[in-house]
């Protein structure tokens, strides 16, 4: 476990730049969408309410589709690619505050380790009352990726091995811990654990391969080129009115 003298919440706050303007509203919207997802999978709402909600979301989806696709890559979609544990990860599907798919997991660097905390809601259910193992594997990939970034080298996952020790409960704050075990040339070996209420529920070993930033820049450029080509063929319409729902 991490040093009890280190305050995780303080470390997390330091790692996060204050959100303002457009970014703050993106965080707000993603949080609202998470709550919609959570309610949708567990609340027996009447047909008329589901219909009204679907109508409103469809209208907003059409409104968003009128804007050009942004491929400026504001930060990184996963921590392993950054080479810097304090980089910008708003769009990560596991830790991104602006991504409604993310639980999200909060990550902080504590000395030579990374600690993560997060709660998985019912949308992530596998066994009754417990987290789907596939989501835990994805979470480990992100947490171990952050740990390998402590070396200062951006990289990609080579292999990921998960050992499930016992079912991991939903609606419970979980604690991830990860560290770099050793480095052998371009190979970065990491180890991580997951616990709930002080009990080990899973552990993982990850091998990451260090990759230069120029490789990721080339990947991003290819996506941007495709997006620009699509925009030229189908230019977006300007929104005409505000949504009142």
Biotite code that builds the C-alpha atoms (Angstrom):
import biotite.structure as struc

atoms = struc.array([
    struc.Atom([0.000, 0.000, 0.000], chain_id="A", res_id=1, res_name="UNK", atom_name="CA", element="C"),
    struc.Atom([1.056, 3.584, -0.409], chain_id="A", res_id=2, res_name="UNK", atom_name="CA", element="C"),
    struc.Atom([2.737, 5.638, 2.289], chain_id="A", res_id=3, res_name="UNK", atom_name="CA", element="C"),
    struc.Atom([0.016, 6.557, 4.788], chain_id="A", res_id=4, res_name="UNK", atom_name="CA", element="C"),
    struc.Atom([1.670, 9.966, 5.272], chain_id="A", res_id=5, res_name="UNK", atom_name="CA", element="C"),
    struc.Atom([0.933, 10.888, 1.658], chain_id="A", res_id=6, res_name="UNK", atom_name="CA", element="C"),
    struc.Atom([-2.482, 12.440, 1.035], chain_id="A", res_id=7, res_name="UNK", atom_name="CA", element="C"),
    struc.Atom([-3.978, 10.927, -2.124], chain_id="A", res_id=8, res_name="UNK", atom_name="CA", element="C"),
    struc.Atom([-6.677, 13.577, -2.451], chain_id="A", res_id=9, res_name="UNK", atom_name="CA", element="C"),
    struc.Atom([-4.093, 16.371, -2.237], chain_id="A", res_id=10, res_name="UNK", atom_name="CA", element="C"),
    struc.Atom([-1.891, 14.672, -4.838], chain_id="A", res_id=11, res_name="UNK", atom_name="CA", element="C"),
    struc.Atom([-4.891, 14.224, -7.151], chain_id="A", res_id=12, res_name="UNK", atom_name="CA", element="C"),
    struc.Atom([-5.896, 17.886, -6.809], chain_id="A", res_id=13, res_name="UNK", atom_name="CA", element="C"),
    struc.Atom([-2.379, 19.073, -7.606], chain_id="A", res_id=14, res_name="UNK", atom_name="CA", element="C"),
    struc.Atom([-2.335, 16.957, -10.787], chain_id="A", res_id=15, res_name="UNK", atom_name="CA", element="C"),
    struc.Atom([-5.531, 18.541, -12.119], chain_id="A", res_id=16, res_name="UNK", atom_name="CA", element="C"),
    struc.Atom([-5.567, 21.953, -13.740], chain_id="A", res_id=17, res_name="UNK", atom_name="CA", element="C"),
    struc.Atom([-8.693, 23.945, -12.766], chain_id="A", res_id=18, res_name="UNK", atom_name="CA", element="C"),
    struc.Atom([-11.351, 23.536, -15.439], chain_id="A", res_id=19, res_name="UNK", atom_name="CA", element="C"),
    struc.Atom([-12.857, 26.737, -16.853], chain_id="A", res_id=20, res_name="UNK", atom_name="CA", element="C"),
    struc.Atom([-14.835, 27.782, -19.906], chain_id="A", res_id=21, res_name="UNK", atom_name="CA", element="C"),
    struc.Atom([-15.444, 25.122, -22.551], chain_id="A", res_id=22, res_name="UNK", atom_name="CA", element="C"),
    struc.Atom([-13.515, 22.460, -20.626], chain_id="A", res_id=23, res_name="UNK", atom_name="CA", element="C"),
    struc.Atom([-15.571, 22.967, -17.463], chain_id="A", res_id=24, res_name="UNK", atom_name="CA", element="C"),
    struc.Atom([-18.797, 22.608, -19.455], chain_id="A", res_id=25, res_name="UNK", atom_name="CA", element="C"),
    struc.Atom([-17.468, 19.428, -21.113], chain_id="A", res_id=26, res_name="UNK", atom_name="CA", element="C"),
    struc.Atom([-16.825, 17.990, -17.631], chain_id="A", res_id=27, res_name="UNK", atom_name="CA", element="C"),
    struc.Atom([-20.344, 18.966, -16.576], chain_id="A", res_id=28, res_name="UNK", atom_name="CA", element="C"),
    struc.Atom([-21.936, 17.400, -19.667], chain_id="A", res_id=29, res_name="UNK", atom_name="CA", element="C"),
    struc.Atom([-19.966, 14.160, -19.301], chain_id="A", res_id=30, res_name="UNK", atom_name="CA", element="C"),
    struc.Atom([-20.988, 13.873, -15.652], chain_id="A", res_id=31, res_name="UNK", atom_name="CA", element="C"),
    struc.Atom([-24.655, 14.338, -16.588], chain_id="A", res_id=32, res_name="UNK", atom_name="CA", element="C"),
    struc.Atom([-24.336, 11.668, -19.280], chain_id="A", res_id=33, res_name="UNK", atom_name="CA", element="C"),
    struc.Atom([-22.816, 9.256, -16.759], chain_id="A", res_id=34, res_name="UNK", atom_name="CA", element="C"),
    struc.Atom([-25.842, 9.776, -14.523], chain_id="A", res_id=35, res_name="UNK", atom_name="CA", element="C"),
    struc.Atom([-28.195, 9.167, -17.463], chain_id="A", res_id=36, res_name="UNK", atom_name="CA", element="C"),
    struc.Atom([-26.379, 5.909, -18.265], chain_id="A", res_id=37, res_name="UNK", atom_name="CA", element="C"),
    struc.Atom([-26.500, 4.847, -14.611], chain_id="A", res_id=38, res_name="UNK", atom_name="CA", element="C"),
    struc.Atom([-30.238, 5.509, -14.373], chain_id="A", res_id=39, res_name="UNK", atom_name="CA", element="C"),
    struc.Atom([-30.990, 3.901, -17.735], chain_id="A", res_id=40, res_name="UNK", atom_name="CA", element="C"),
    struc.Atom([-29.547, 0.512, -16.755], chain_id="A", res_id=41, res_name="UNK", atom_name="CA", element="C"),
    struc.Atom([-31.302, 0.277, -13.411], chain_id="A", res_id=42, res_name="UNK", atom_name="CA", element="C"),
    struc.Atom([-34.417, 2.480, -13.281], chain_id="A", res_id=43, res_name="UNK", atom_name="CA", element="C"),
    struc.Atom([-37.760, 1.170, -14.592], chain_id="A", res_id=44, res_name="UNK", atom_name="CA", element="C"),
    struc.Atom([-38.912, 4.509, -16.018], chain_id="A", res_id=45, res_name="UNK", atom_name="CA", element="C"),
    struc.Atom([-42.294, 4.621, -17.825], chain_id="A", res_id=46, res_name="UNK", atom_name="CA", element="C"),
    struc.Atom([-42.416, 4.557, -21.622], chain_id="A", res_id=47, res_name="UNK", atom_name="CA", element="C"),
    struc.Atom([-43.360, 8.221, -21.961], chain_id="A", res_id=48, res_name="UNK", atom_name="CA", element="C"),
    struc.Atom([-40.361, 9.387, -19.928], chain_id="A", res_id=49, res_name="UNK", atom_name="CA", element="C"),
    struc.Atom([-37.975, 7.165, -21.901], chain_id="A", res_id=50, res_name="UNK", atom_name="CA", element="C"),
    struc.Atom([-39.471, 8.510, -25.130], chain_id="A", res_id=51, res_name="UNK", atom_name="CA", element="C"),
    struc.Atom([-39.072, 12.126, -24.002], chain_id="A", res_id=52, res_name="UNK", atom_name="CA", element="C"),
    struc.Atom([-35.468, 11.525, -22.952], chain_id="A", res_id=53, res_name="UNK", atom_name="CA", element="C"),
    struc.Atom([-34.659, 9.794, -26.233], chain_id="A", res_id=54, res_name="UNK", atom_name="CA", element="C"),
    struc.Atom([-36.206, 12.681, -28.198], chain_id="A", res_id=55, res_name="UNK", atom_name="CA", element="C"),
    struc.Atom([-34.098, 15.225, -26.303], chain_id="A", res_id=56, res_name="UNK", atom_name="CA", element="C"),
    struc.Atom([-30.871, 13.254, -26.740], chain_id="A", res_id=57, res_name="UNK", atom_name="CA", element="C"),
    struc.Atom([-31.528, 12.679, -30.421], chain_id="A", res_id=58, res_name="UNK", atom_name="CA", element="C"),
    struc.Atom([-32.030, 16.421, -30.920], chain_id="A", res_id=59, res_name="UNK", atom_name="CA", element="C"),
    struc.Atom([-28.795, 17.194, -29.113], chain_id="A", res_id=60, res_name="UNK", atom_name="CA", element="C"),
    struc.Atom([-26.917, 14.507, -31.065], chain_id="A", res_id=61, res_name="UNK", atom_name="CA", element="C"),
    struc.Atom([-28.097, 16.178, -34.280], chain_id="A", res_id=62, res_name="UNK", atom_name="CA", element="C"),
    struc.Atom([-26.964, 19.550, -32.953], chain_id="A", res_id=63, res_name="UNK", atom_name="CA", element="C"),
    struc.Atom([-23.466, 18.280, -32.141], chain_id="A", res_id=64, res_name="UNK", atom_name="CA", element="C"),
    struc.Atom([-23.195, 16.625, -35.554], chain_id="A", res_id=65, res_name="UNK", atom_name="CA", element="C"),
    struc.Atom([-23.347, 20.088, -37.175], chain_id="A", res_id=66, res_name="UNK", atom_name="CA", element="C"),
    struc.Atom([-19.948, 21.053, -35.772], chain_id="A", res_id=67, res_name="UNK", atom_name="CA", element="C"),
    struc.Atom([-16.677, 20.080, -37.477], chain_id="A", res_id=68, res_name="UNK", atom_name="CA", element="C"),
    struc.Atom([-14.849, 17.076, -36.096], chain_id="A", res_id=69, res_name="UNK", atom_name="CA", element="C"),
    struc.Atom([-12.020, 18.192, -33.834], chain_id="A", res_id=70, res_name="UNK", atom_name="CA", element="C"),
    struc.Atom([-8.830, 16.183, -34.217], chain_id="A", res_id=71, res_name="UNK", atom_name="CA", element="C"),
    struc.Atom([-6.491, 18.615, -32.491], chain_id="A", res_id=72, res_name="UNK", atom_name="CA", element="C"),
    struc.Atom([-5.787, 15.943, -29.852], chain_id="A", res_id=73, res_name="UNK", atom_name="CA", element="C"),
    struc.Atom([-6.036, 18.014, -26.707], chain_id="A", res_id=74, res_name="UNK", atom_name="CA", element="C"),
    struc.Atom([-3.789, 15.859, -24.541], chain_id="A", res_id=75, res_name="UNK", atom_name="CA", element="C"),
    struc.Atom([-3.707, 12.069, -24.576], chain_id="A", res_id=76, res_name="UNK", atom_name="CA", element="C"),
    struc.Atom([-6.407, 9.377, -24.711], chain_id="A", res_id=77, res_name="UNK", atom_name="CA", element="C"),
    struc.Atom([-4.334, 7.041, -22.533], chain_id="A", res_id=78, res_name="UNK", atom_name="CA", element="C"),
    struc.Atom([-1.592, 7.577, -19.990], chain_id="A", res_id=79, res_name="UNK", atom_name="CA", element="C"),
    struc.Atom([0.933, 5.132, -21.475], chain_id="A", res_id=80, res_name="UNK", atom_name="CA", element="C"),
    struc.Atom([1.357, 7.311, -24.579], chain_id="A", res_id=81, res_name="UNK", atom_name="CA", element="C"),
    struc.Atom([2.271, 10.451, -22.682], chain_id="A", res_id=82, res_name="UNK", atom_name="CA", element="C"),
    struc.Atom([5.581, 9.642, -21.057], chain_id="A", res_id=83, res_name="UNK", atom_name="CA", element="C"),
    struc.Atom([4.454, 12.103, -18.391], chain_id="A", res_id=84, res_name="UNK", atom_name="CA", element="C"),
    struc.Atom([2.046, 11.150, -15.575], chain_id="A", res_id=85, res_name="UNK", atom_name="CA", element="C"),
    struc.Atom([1.015, 14.808, -15.224], chain_id="A", res_id=86, res_name="UNK", atom_name="CA", element="C"),
    struc.Atom([-0.134, 15.228, -18.823], chain_id="A", res_id=87, res_name="UNK", atom_name="CA", element="C"),
    struc.Atom([-3.678, 16.036, -19.952], chain_id="A", res_id=88, res_name="UNK", atom_name="CA", element="C"),
    struc.Atom([-6.051, 13.046, -20.097], chain_id="A", res_id=89, res_name="UNK", atom_name="CA", element="C"),
    struc.Atom([-9.566, 14.524, -20.294], chain_id="A", res_id=90, res_name="UNK", atom_name="CA", element="C"),
    struc.Atom([-10.590, 12.206, -23.133], chain_id="A", res_id=91, res_name="UNK", atom_name="CA", element="C"),
    struc.Atom([-9.364, 8.877, -21.725], chain_id="A", res_id=92, res_name="UNK", atom_name="CA", element="C"),
    struc.Atom([-12.113, 6.197, -21.635], chain_id="A", res_id=93, res_name="UNK", atom_name="CA", element="C"),
    struc.Atom([-10.938, 5.201, -18.133], chain_id="A", res_id=94, res_name="UNK", atom_name="CA", element="C"),
    struc.Atom([-9.750, 8.373, -16.402], chain_id="A", res_id=95, res_name="UNK", atom_name="CA", element="C"),
    struc.Atom([-11.080, 11.159, -18.624], chain_id="A", res_id=96, res_name="UNK", atom_name="CA", element="C"),
    struc.Atom([-13.380, 13.536, -16.762], chain_id="A", res_id=97, res_name="UNK", atom_name="CA", element="C"),
    struc.Atom([-14.756, 14.774, -20.095], chain_id="A", res_id=98, res_name="UNK", atom_name="CA", element="C"),
    struc.Atom([-15.413, 11.232, -21.360], chain_id="A", res_id=99, res_name="UNK", atom_name="CA", element="C"),
    struc.Atom([-18.801, 9.837, -20.210], chain_id="A", res_id=100, res_name="UNK", atom_name="CA", element="C"),
    struc.Atom([-17.537, 6.278, -20.768], chain_id="A", res_id=101, res_name="UNK", atom_name="CA", element="C"),
    struc.Atom([-15.010, 6.706, -17.936], chain_id="A", res_id=102, res_name="UNK", atom_name="CA", element="C"),
    struc.Atom([-16.048, 5.765, -14.341], chain_id="A", res_id=103, res_name="UNK", atom_name="CA", element="C"),
    struc.Atom([-13.741, 7.872, -13.983], chain_id="A", res_id=104, res_name="UNK", atom_name="CA", element="C"),
    struc.Atom([-10.689, 6.551, -12.142], chain_id="A", res_id=105, res_name="UNK", atom_name="CA", element="C"),
    struc.Atom([-8.613, 9.222, -10.392], chain_id="A", res_id=106, res_name="UNK", atom_name="CA", element="C"),
    struc.Atom([-4.849, 8.731, -10.584], chain_id="A", res_id=107, res_name="UNK", atom_name="CA", element="C"),
    struc.Atom([-2.091, 10.342, -8.551], chain_id="A", res_id=108, res_name="UNK", atom_name="CA", element="C"),
    struc.Atom([1.668, 9.836, -8.313], chain_id="A", res_id=109, res_name="UNK", atom_name="CA", element="C"),
    struc.Atom([2.777, 8.992, -4.784], chain_id="A", res_id=110, res_name="UNK", atom_name="CA", element="C"),
    struc.Atom([6.560, 8.785, -4.716], chain_id="A", res_id=111, res_name="UNK", atom_name="CA", element="C"),
    struc.Atom([7.644, 5.991, -7.050], chain_id="A", res_id=112, res_name="UNK", atom_name="CA", element="C"),
    struc.Atom([4.142, 4.517, -7.313], chain_id="A", res_id=113, res_name="UNK", atom_name="CA", element="C"),
    struc.Atom([0.818, 5.389, -8.900], chain_id="A", res_id=114, res_name="UNK", atom_name="CA", element="C"),
    struc.Atom([-2.395, 5.101, -6.928], chain_id="A", res_id=115, res_name="UNK", atom_name="CA", element="C"),
    struc.Atom([-5.829, 5.077, -8.483], chain_id="A", res_id=116, res_name="UNK", atom_name="CA", element="C"),
    struc.Atom([-9.265, 5.321, -6.912], chain_id="A", res_id=117, res_name="UNK", atom_name="CA", element="C"),
    struc.Atom([-12.627, 4.913, -8.532], chain_id="A", res_id=118, res_name="UNK", atom_name="CA", element="C"),
    struc.Atom([-16.109, 3.485, -8.203], chain_id="A", res_id=119, res_name="UNK", atom_name="CA", element="C"),
    struc.Atom([-17.739, 1.403, -10.930], chain_id="A", res_id=120, res_name="UNK", atom_name="CA", element="C"),
    struc.Atom([-21.498, 1.850, -11.220], chain_id="A", res_id=121, res_name="UNK", atom_name="CA", element="C"),
    struc.Atom([-24.064, -0.694, -12.353], chain_id="A", res_id=122, res_name="UNK", atom_name="CA", element="C"),
    struc.Atom([-23.373, 0.008, -16.045], chain_id="A", res_id=123, res_name="UNK", atom_name="CA", element="C"),
    struc.Atom([-20.102, -1.936, -15.580], chain_id="A", res_id=124, res_name="UNK", atom_name="CA", element="C"),
    struc.Atom([-21.717, -5.040, -14.082], chain_id="A", res_id=125, res_name="UNK", atom_name="CA", element="C"),
    struc.Atom([-20.528, -8.553, -14.975], chain_id="A", res_id=126, res_name="UNK", atom_name="CA", element="C"),
    struc.Atom([-21.316, -11.104, -12.254], chain_id="A", res_id=127, res_name="UNK", atom_name="CA", element="C"),
    struc.Atom([-24.342, -9.959, -10.215], chain_id="A", res_id=128, res_name="UNK", atom_name="CA", element="C"),
    struc.Atom([-23.277, -7.029, -8.045], chain_id="A", res_id=129, res_name="UNK", atom_name="CA", element="C"),
    struc.Atom([-19.683, -7.096, -9.290], chain_id="A", res_id=130, res_name="UNK", atom_name="CA", element="C"),
    struc.Atom([-17.524, -5.426, -11.945], chain_id="A", res_id=131, res_name="UNK", atom_name="CA", element="C"),
    struc.Atom([-17.131, -7.083, -15.347], chain_id="A", res_id=132, res_name="UNK", atom_name="CA", element="C"),
    struc.Atom([-13.603, -8.492, -15.585], chain_id="A", res_id=133, res_name="UNK", atom_name="CA", element="C"),
    struc.Atom([-13.044, -6.890, -18.991], chain_id="A", res_id=134, res_name="UNK", atom_name="CA", element="C"),
    struc.Atom([-13.459, -3.407, -17.522], chain_id="A", res_id=135, res_name="UNK", atom_name="CA", element="C"),
    struc.Atom([-10.978, -4.270, -14.780], chain_id="A", res_id=136, res_name="UNK", atom_name="CA", element="C"),
    struc.Atom([-8.458, -5.394, -17.402], chain_id="A", res_id=137, res_name="UNK", atom_name="CA", element="C"),
    struc.Atom([-8.897, -2.082, -19.234], chain_id="A", res_id=138, res_name="UNK", atom_name="CA", element="C"),
    struc.Atom([-8.514, -0.204, -15.948], chain_id="A", res_id=139, res_name="UNK", atom_name="CA", element="C"),
    struc.Atom([-5.283, -2.058, -15.168], chain_id="A", res_id=140, res_name="UNK", atom_name="CA", element="C"),
    struc.Atom([-3.979, -1.213, -18.636], chain_id="A", res_id=141, res_name="UNK", atom_name="CA", element="C"),
    struc.Atom([-4.521, 2.481, -17.877], chain_id="A", res_id=142, res_name="UNK", atom_name="CA", element="C"),
    struc.Atom([-3.115, 2.389, -14.339], chain_id="A", res_id=143, res_name="UNK", atom_name="CA", element="C"),
    struc.Atom([-0.046, 0.375, -15.327], chain_id="A", res_id=144, res_name="UNK", atom_name="CA", element="C"),
    struc.Atom([0.382, 2.706, -18.300], chain_id="A", res_id=145, res_name="UNK", atom_name="CA", element="C"),
    struc.Atom([0.535, 5.648, -15.921], chain_id="A", res_id=146, res_name="UNK", atom_name="CA", element="C"),
    struc.Atom([3.148, 3.797, -13.856], chain_id="A", res_id=147, res_name="UNK", atom_name="CA", element="C"),
    struc.Atom([5.345, 3.147, -16.885], chain_id="A", res_id=148, res_name="UNK", atom_name="CA", element="C"),
    struc.Atom([5.132, 6.860, -17.692], chain_id="A", res_id=149, res_name="UNK", atom_name="CA", element="C"),
    struc.Atom([7.160, 7.451, -14.518], chain_id="A", res_id=150, res_name="UNK", atom_name="CA", element="C"),
    struc.Atom([10.158, 6.358, -16.581], chain_id="A", res_id=151, res_name="UNK", atom_name="CA", element="C"),
    struc.Atom([9.621, 9.370, -18.871], chain_id="A", res_id=152, res_name="UNK", atom_name="CA", element="C"),
    struc.Atom([9.132, 7.105, -21.890], chain_id="A", res_id=153, res_name="UNK", atom_name="CA", element="C"),
    struc.Atom([5.857, 7.057, -23.856], chain_id="A", res_id=154, res_name="UNK", atom_name="CA", element="C"),
    struc.Atom([4.978, 3.483, -24.757], chain_id="A", res_id=155, res_name="UNK", atom_name="CA", element="C"),
    struc.Atom([2.412, 0.940, -25.857], chain_id="A", res_id=156, res_name="UNK", atom_name="CA", element="C"),
    struc.Atom([1.144, -2.207, -24.163], chain_id="A", res_id=157, res_name="UNK", atom_name="CA", element="C"),
    struc.Atom([2.988, -5.354, -25.225], chain_id="A", res_id=158, res_name="UNK", atom_name="CA", element="C"),
    struc.Atom([1.336, -7.876, -22.915], chain_id="A", res_id=159, res_name="UNK", atom_name="CA", element="C"),
    struc.Atom([-1.115, -7.614, -20.033], chain_id="A", res_id=160, res_name="UNK", atom_name="CA", element="C"),
    struc.Atom([-1.711, -10.453, -17.572], chain_id="A", res_id=161, res_name="UNK", atom_name="CA", element="C"),
    struc.Atom([-4.565, -10.288, -15.046], chain_id="A", res_id=162, res_name="UNK", atom_name="CA", element="C"),
    struc.Atom([-5.090, -12.578, -12.067], chain_id="A", res_id=163, res_name="UNK", atom_name="CA", element="C"),
    struc.Atom([-8.599, -12.324, -10.628], chain_id="A", res_id=164, res_name="UNK", atom_name="CA", element="C"),
    struc.Atom([-8.391, -13.254, -6.945], chain_id="A", res_id=165, res_name="UNK", atom_name="CA", element="C"),
    struc.Atom([-12.033, -12.649, -5.977], chain_id="A", res_id=166, res_name="UNK", atom_name="CA", element="C"),
    struc.Atom([-15.048, -10.790, -7.406], chain_id="A", res_id=167, res_name="UNK", atom_name="CA", element="C"),
    struc.Atom([-14.678, -6.996, -7.341], chain_id="A", res_id=168, res_name="UNK", atom_name="CA", element="C"),
    struc.Atom([-17.802, -5.233, -5.998], chain_id="A", res_id=169, res_name="UNK", atom_name="CA", element="C"),
    struc.Atom([-19.744, -2.487, -7.738], chain_id="A", res_id=170, res_name="UNK", atom_name="CA", element="C"),
    struc.Atom([-20.619, 0.787, -6.011], chain_id="A", res_id=171, res_name="UNK", atom_name="CA", element="C"),
    struc.Atom([-17.526, 0.507, -3.802], chain_id="A", res_id=172, res_name="UNK", atom_name="CA", element="C"),
    struc.Atom([-14.460, 2.740, -3.889], chain_id="A", res_id=173, res_name="UNK", atom_name="CA", element="C"),
    struc.Atom([-11.638, 0.642, -5.314], chain_id="A", res_id=174, res_name="UNK", atom_name="CA", element="C"),
    struc.Atom([-7.926, 1.246, -4.901], chain_id="A", res_id=175, res_name="UNK", atom_name="CA", element="C"),
    struc.Atom([-5.375, 0.516, -7.623], chain_id="A", res_id=176, res_name="UNK", atom_name="CA", element="C"),
    struc.Atom([-1.641, 0.608, -6.975], chain_id="A", res_id=177, res_name="UNK", atom_name="CA", element="C"),
    struc.Atom([1.062, 0.212, -9.590], chain_id="A", res_id=178, res_name="UNK", atom_name="CA", element="C"),
    struc.Atom([4.823, 0.570, -9.966], chain_id="A", res_id=179, res_name="UNK", atom_name="CA", element="C"),
    struc.Atom([7.637, -0.116, -12.401], chain_id="A", res_id=180, res_name="UNK", atom_name="CA", element="C"),
    struc.Atom([9.273, -3.438, -11.595], chain_id="A", res_id=181, res_name="UNK", atom_name="CA", element="C"),
    struc.Atom([12.241, -3.124, -13.950], chain_id="A", res_id=182, res_name="UNK", atom_name="CA", element="C"),
    struc.Atom([13.380, -1.710, -17.293], chain_id="A", res_id=183, res_name="UNK", atom_name="CA", element="C"),
    struc.Atom([15.234, -3.752, -19.908], chain_id="A", res_id=184, res_name="UNK", atom_name="CA", element="C"),
    struc.Atom([16.084, -1.603, -22.918], chain_id="A", res_id=185, res_name="UNK", atom_name="CA", element="C"),
    struc.Atom([12.798, -0.582, -24.526], chain_id="A", res_id=186, res_name="UNK", atom_name="CA", element="C"),
    struc.Atom([10.866, -3.034, -22.346], chain_id="A", res_id=187, res_name="UNK", atom_name="CA", element="C"),
    struc.Atom([9.203, -1.620, -19.229], chain_id="A", res_id=188, res_name="UNK", atom_name="CA", element="C"),
    struc.Atom([7.826, -4.185, -16.758], chain_id="A", res_id=189, res_name="UNK", atom_name="CA", element="C"),
    struc.Atom([5.073, -3.076, -14.372], chain_id="A", res_id=190, res_name="UNK", atom_name="CA", element="C"),
    struc.Atom([3.039, -4.601, -11.565], chain_id="A", res_id=191, res_name="UNK", atom_name="CA", element="C"),
    struc.Atom([-0.276, -3.557, -10.072], chain_id="A", res_id=192, res_name="UNK", atom_name="CA", element="C"),
    struc.Atom([-2.886, -4.536, -7.504], chain_id="A", res_id=193, res_name="UNK", atom_name="CA", element="C"),
    struc.Atom([-6.576, -3.828, -6.992], chain_id="A", res_id=194, res_name="UNK", atom_name="CA", element="C"),
    struc.Atom([-8.328, -3.892, -3.633], chain_id="A", res_id=195, res_name="UNK", atom_name="CA", element="C"),
    struc.Atom([-11.795, -3.259, -2.253], chain_id="A", res_id=196, res_name="UNK", atom_name="CA", element="C"),
    struc.Atom([-12.327, -2.562, 1.442], chain_id="A", res_id=197, res_name="UNK", atom_name="CA", element="C"),
    struc.Atom([-8.732, -3.615, 2.075], chain_id="A", res_id=198, res_name="UNK", atom_name="CA", element="C"),
    struc.Atom([-9.102, -6.997, 0.330], chain_id="A", res_id=199, res_name="UNK", atom_name="CA", element="C"),
    struc.Atom([-7.063, -7.900, -2.755], chain_id="A", res_id=200, res_name="UNK", atom_name="CA", element="C"),
    struc.Atom([-9.430, -8.646, -5.649], chain_id="A", res_id=201, res_name="UNK", atom_name="CA", element="C"),
    struc.Atom([-7.024, -8.718, -8.619], chain_id="A", res_id=202, res_name="UNK", atom_name="CA", element="C"),
    struc.Atom([-3.443, -8.099, -9.639], chain_id="A", res_id=203, res_name="UNK", atom_name="CA", element="C"),
    struc.Atom([-1.741, -7.535, -12.961], chain_id="A", res_id=204, res_name="UNK", atom_name="CA", element="C"),
    struc.Atom([1.576, -7.526, -14.761], chain_id="A", res_id=205, res_name="UNK", atom_name="CA", element="C"),
    struc.Atom([2.116, -5.374, -17.805], chain_id="A", res_id=206, res_name="UNK", atom_name="CA", element="C"),
    struc.Atom([4.925, -5.200, -20.336], chain_id="A", res_id=207, res_name="UNK", atom_name="CA", element="C"),
    struc.Atom([5.154, -1.889, -22.189], chain_id="A", res_id=208, res_name="UNK", atom_name="CA", element="C"),
    struc.Atom([7.352, -1.135, -25.161], chain_id="A", res_id=209, res_name="UNK", atom_name="CA", element="C"),
    struc.Atom([8.858, 2.359, -25.258], chain_id="A", res_id=210, res_name="UNK", atom_name="CA", element="C"),
    struc.Atom([7.916, 4.186, -28.457], chain_id="A", res_id=211, res_name="UNK", atom_name="CA", element="C"),
    struc.Atom([9.133, 7.608, -29.538], chain_id="A", res_id=212, res_name="UNK", atom_name="CA", element="C"),
    struc.Atom([6.732, 10.553, -29.629], chain_id="A", res_id=213, res_name="UNK", atom_name="CA", element="C"),
    struc.Atom([7.240, 10.798, -33.378], chain_id="A", res_id=214, res_name="UNK", atom_name="CA", element="C"),
    struc.Atom([5.334, 7.497, -33.767], chain_id="A", res_id=215, res_name="UNK", atom_name="CA", element="C"),
    struc.Atom([2.272, 8.879, -31.975], chain_id="A", res_id=216, res_name="UNK", atom_name="CA", element="C"),
    struc.Atom([2.543, 12.172, -33.875], chain_id="A", res_id=217, res_name="UNK", atom_name="CA", element="C"),
    struc.Atom([2.405, 10.237, -37.148], chain_id="A", res_id=218, res_name="UNK", atom_name="CA", element="C"),
    struc.Atom([-0.681, 8.312, -35.968], chain_id="A", res_id=219, res_name="UNK", atom_name="CA", element="C"),
    struc.Atom([-2.429, 11.542, -34.975], chain_id="A", res_id=220, res_name="UNK", atom_name="CA", element="C"),
    struc.Atom([-1.553, 13.140, -38.310], chain_id="A", res_id=221, res_name="UNK", atom_name="CA", element="C"),
    struc.Atom([-3.138, 10.244, -40.207], chain_id="A", res_id=222, res_name="UNK", atom_name="CA", element="C"),
    struc.Atom([-6.384, 10.600, -38.264], chain_id="A", res_id=223, res_name="UNK", atom_name="CA", element="C"),
    struc.Atom([-6.384, 14.373, -38.794], chain_id="A", res_id=224, res_name="UNK", atom_name="CA", element="C"),
    struc.Atom([-5.909, 13.897, -42.530], chain_id="A", res_id=225, res_name="UNK", atom_name="CA", element="C"),
    struc.Atom([-8.887, 11.521, -42.701], chain_id="A", res_id=226, res_name="UNK", atom_name="CA", element="C"),
    struc.Atom([-11.046, 13.913, -40.656], chain_id="A", res_id=227, res_name="UNK", atom_name="CA", element="C"),
    struc.Atom([-10.114, 16.888, -42.846], chain_id="A", res_id=228, res_name="UNK", atom_name="CA", element="C"),
    struc.Atom([-10.921, 14.901, -45.976], chain_id="A", res_id=229, res_name="UNK", atom_name="CA", element="C"),
    struc.Atom([-14.325, 13.926, -44.564], chain_id="A", res_id=230, res_name="UNK", atom_name="CA", element="C"),
    struc.Atom([-15.070, 17.550, -43.620], chain_id="A", res_id=231, res_name="UNK", atom_name="CA", element="C"),
    struc.Atom([-14.300, 18.728, -47.149], chain_id="A", res_id=232, res_name="UNK", atom_name="CA", element="C"),
    struc.Atom([-16.709, 16.186, -48.634], chain_id="A", res_id=233, res_name="UNK", atom_name="CA", element="C"),
    struc.Atom([-19.463, 16.829, -46.080], chain_id="A", res_id=234, res_name="UNK", atom_name="CA", element="C"),
    struc.Atom([-19.113, 20.344, -44.613], chain_id="A", res_id=235, res_name="UNK", atom_name="CA", element="C"),
    struc.Atom([-21.097, 20.716, -41.364], chain_id="A", res_id=236, res_name="UNK", atom_name="CA", element="C"),
    struc.Atom([-24.142, 22.938, -41.150], chain_id="A", res_id=237, res_name="UNK", atom_name="CA", element="C"),
    struc.Atom([-24.178, 25.770, -38.647], chain_id="A", res_id=238, res_name="UNK", atom_name="CA", element="C"),
    struc.Atom([-26.573, 25.300, -35.700], chain_id="A", res_id=239, res_name="UNK", atom_name="CA", element="C"),
    struc.Atom([-29.697, 27.377, -36.147], chain_id="A", res_id=240, res_name="UNK", atom_name="CA", element="C"),
    struc.Atom([-31.207, 27.508, -32.698], chain_id="A", res_id=241, res_name="UNK", atom_name="CA", element="C"),
    struc.Atom([-30.603, 26.583, -29.100], chain_id="A", res_id=242, res_name="UNK", atom_name="CA", element="C"),
    struc.Atom([-32.101, 23.443, -27.623], chain_id="A", res_id=243, res_name="UNK", atom_name="CA", element="C"),
    struc.Atom([-34.746, 24.221, -25.060], chain_id="A", res_id=244, res_name="UNK", atom_name="CA", element="C"),
    struc.Atom([-34.943, 20.780, -23.382], chain_id="A", res_id=245, res_name="UNK", atom_name="CA", element="C"),
])
